[in-house]
């Protein structure tokens, strides 16, 4: 932003100083929000209160990237249901907001084929479960039977690729009520209760067909507005399924014109992108300033490259990271990581992304302030 010629100030939101924070925001032309779902609540604050105040900022004519509605509806896992009929969607994607529909729906889909169950809150793969029937006794046709509560599930959580085994009944109990006597012993870092508060409190689960070729890796399309700036192939660590950062995944970087992914690029940018925001119920909202789409290969092995079907695993527009900066990421095995650990070549590419965001932001601000002819 500064390189594009703007003043840019970093402000930390402290919920005890909510009113003061939003009073200061009135002096700015635009706000870039960097916050993952659940972080404000985890800190003792009120996400709804924050969102409502940020909406008022937007109504006053100040640009908010992303707006609370874009963050909520695009980042929510049930966005996958809303794009199910686009080229980049899977038609058998279901969403659940209460115990009854989840219990009935999951027992039906799980009996048919392996599934991925995704919670709406959390980040970095927490509460995203890849699930298979331990006995592999899937029915031939969808709806032929329902799973029994006693059937055993083999499960892997995407945040750290750890495996667990639970019965269908225990899994449903964990998703609804968390750690109870009925849900058994869990080694997950999460607390469950994914439906807590219902739809209004972002309590939801999405149920999607498991695509086994995810072990070959995901493609992350990095977008600045409607412009593709780079593609990252994220291959899970051997034996894992999730390629979330910090799990030993292998990242390979490609430019936006990479020939091997041109079929997906054309389908996404030319055919589906104009329909994404309307499909999400936000036809009047602009595409986010900085966002990503993660794609999973859904075609059977042997499908020609020009015919391969890639489907959206998730959109991310709330607090997108720049993967070239991962060497500076402090985590358990790299507690002393810092900015100078980023290789010069990667830092130059990261700065290119940042400079492009600044140019796009300035262009939007100039267009918004230009007098109507």
C-alpha positions, 0 to 999 in steps of 0.5 A: 500500500505504501509503495503504491503511494498511500499512507498505511497504518497497522492497528490491532483490534482490542475488544475492550477498546471497541468504540475507540477503535472504530472511532479512529477508523473514521479517519481512513479511506479504506480498511484491510481486515486481517482476521481468521474466523473465531479469533475475536471470539477466542480472545473474549470479544464478540465477532458479531459486534465487530462485523456490525460495526465494520458494516457501518464503516462500509456504509459511511463510504469507506472501503472494507477489504474484505467486507464482513459479508464477503468474509462470512459468505465466501469464507463459509464452508457452505459456499461449496454448496452454493457453487455446486452446479458450477464447473468448479463444484460438486453436485453432491455437496450438503450442508448441515445446521442442526443435529437432526439433519446432520445425523440423518444426512451423514449416515446416508452419505457415509454409507455410500462413499468416503466423505470430507466433513468440514466445520465452518469455524477454525482455520488451517484444517482444524475440524476438517475430517477425511472419513472412511468406513473401517470395514469398507462396506459401502452401498452400491447406490446412494440411499440404499442404506444408512450407517448404524451408530456402532459402525467404526470410522477411520478418520484423519484431521487436516490440520496435522494429518493425525488419525483417529477411530470412532464410531458413527455415534461418537463422531456425531456426538463430538460434532454436536456436543464436544468431548462427553462420555458419549463421544469417547476419547479424542486426540484432536486439538479441537473441541468439537461442537461444530454446530454450536449456536446454529447458522446465526453463530456460524455453526455449520458442517459441510459434507462433501465427497472425498476425492482420493486424488487429493494425495497428489496435492491441491492447487491454490490459485492466488488472486488479486481481484480478478487477476490470477497472480500465481499457482501453488501445487501443495503436495501432502507429506508422504502418508498424509492427505492435507497440505496445510502449511506446517505439516511437511507439505511440498510446495511447487510454485507456478506462474499464472500462465502454466500450460499444465493447468490451463484447462482449469485456469480457463474454466475458472477465470473465463467461465465460472469467476463471473458467476461466483459472487452471484452464486454466493448471493453477493452479486453486488459485492466486488471480488475480494482484494486478496483471496485464494481458491483451493482446488482438488482433482476430482477426475479418475486416474487416466483422465486426459489433462484437457478433460480433468475436473478440478473442484473447489475445496474452499475459498479463503478471503479472511486472512490469506497468507503469502506462501513465499513467506513461510520460512518466516513462520514461527511454529514448534519446529522453527521457533526462531524463524524470522523475516531474514530467513526468507530467500531473496528470490522468494521475498522479491516474489512476495513483494510483487504480490504486495505491490500488485495489491497496492496498485489494485487498491489505489485503483479502486479508491480512485474509481470510487472517489472520481466524480460521476460524468 
